Amino acid sequence: MRIALHSILVAGAVDDYRTEHARVPDELAALFERAGIHDWTIWRSGDRLFHLVDCDDWDQAMQIVKGDPADDRWQAHIGRFVTGFRGPDGEDAYAPLDEVWSLARQVEG
């Protein structure tokens, strides 16, 4: 499954975020693999970050990831540059965005 997330950078933190997020710790990458997360790509527009996550099951993956010491260390580090995540209606939430349209699904019929 693929899900999208949206987060917002702290004002003035673009360069630091890009530098610090150029590579995540190996222990975090291994945790994602154990959780069934196959890829995680982040795009930026101004202070907005858009994440595309390819995983087996998002909810199950988050049960494995949340609270793991590797994730706790990463969140404490990278969280200095991010004000938080926004849900599909713009609310403060670490929740997938609503998918509106997919060319592949339309073509499949």
ZIRAFEN-V963864 format. One record per residue. N is the residue number from 1. OMEGA is omega in radians with two decimals (999 if undefined). Layout:
BEGIN
n:N omega:OMEGA
n:N omega:OMEGA
END
This chain:
BEGIN
n:1 omega:3.06
n:2 omega:3.06
n:3 omega:3.11
n:4 omega:3.09
n:5 omega:3.14
n:6 omega:3.06
n:7 omega:-3.07
n:8 omega:3.12
n:9 omega:2.98
n:10 omega:3.14
n:11 omega:3.10
n:12 omega:-3.04
n:13 omega:-3.05
n:14 omega:-3.08
n:15 omega:3.12
n:16 omega:3.13
n:17 omega:-3.14
n:18 omega:3.13
n:19 omega:-3.09
n:20 omega:-3.09
n:21 omega:3.12
n:22 omega:3.11
n:23 omega:3.08
n:24 omega:3.11
n:25 omega:3.14
n:26 omega:-3.13
n:27 omega:3.10
n:28 omega:3.09
n:29 omega:3.11
n:30 omega:3.09
n:31 omega:3.11
n:32 omega:3.13
n:33 omega:3.11
n:34 omega:-3.11
n:35 omega:3.13
n:36 omega:3.05
n:37 omega:-3.04
n:38 omega:3.11
n:39 omega:3.11
n:40 omega:-3.11
n:41 omega:-3.14
n:42 omega:3.02
n:43 omega:3.14
n:44 omega:2.96
n:45 omega:-3.06
n:46 omega:3.12
n:47 omega:-3.11
n:48 omega:3.08
n:49 omega:3.10
n:50 omega:-3.04
n:51 omega:3.00
n:52 omega:-3.05
n:53 omega:3.06
n:54 omega:-3.07
n:55 omega:3.09
n:56 omega:-3.10
n:57 omega:-3.05
n:58 omega:-3.09
n:59 omega:3.12
n:60 omega:3.12
n:61 omega:-3.12
n:62 omega:3.06
n:63 omega:3.14
n:64 omega:-3.03
n:65 omega:-3.06
n:66 omega:3.12
n:67 omega:3.08
n:68 omega:-3.11
n:69 omega:3.12
n:70 omega:3.11
n:71 omega:3.12
n:72 omega:3.13
n:73 omega:-3.13
n:74 omega:-3.13
n:75 omega:3.12
n:76 omega:-3.13
n:77 omega:-3.02
n:78 omega:3.13
n:79 omega:3.08
n:80 omega:-3.04
n:81 omega:-3.05
n:82 omega:-3.14
n:83 omega:3.12
n:84 omega:3.13
n:85 omega:3.12
n:86 omega:3.11
n:87 omega:-3.05
n:88 omega:3.13
n:89 omega:3.11
n:90 omega:-3.14
n:91 omega:3.03
n:92 omega:-3.12
n:93 omega:3.01
n:94 omega:-3.00
n:95 omega:3.10
n:96 omega:3.05
n:97 omega:3.08
n:98 omega:3.04
n:99 omega:-3.11
n:100 omega:-3.05
n:101 omega:3.08
n:102 omega:3.09
n:103 omega:-3.12
n:104 omega:3.13
n:105 omega:3.12
n:106 omega:-3.12
n:107 omega:3.11
n:108 omega:3.12
n:109 omega:999
END
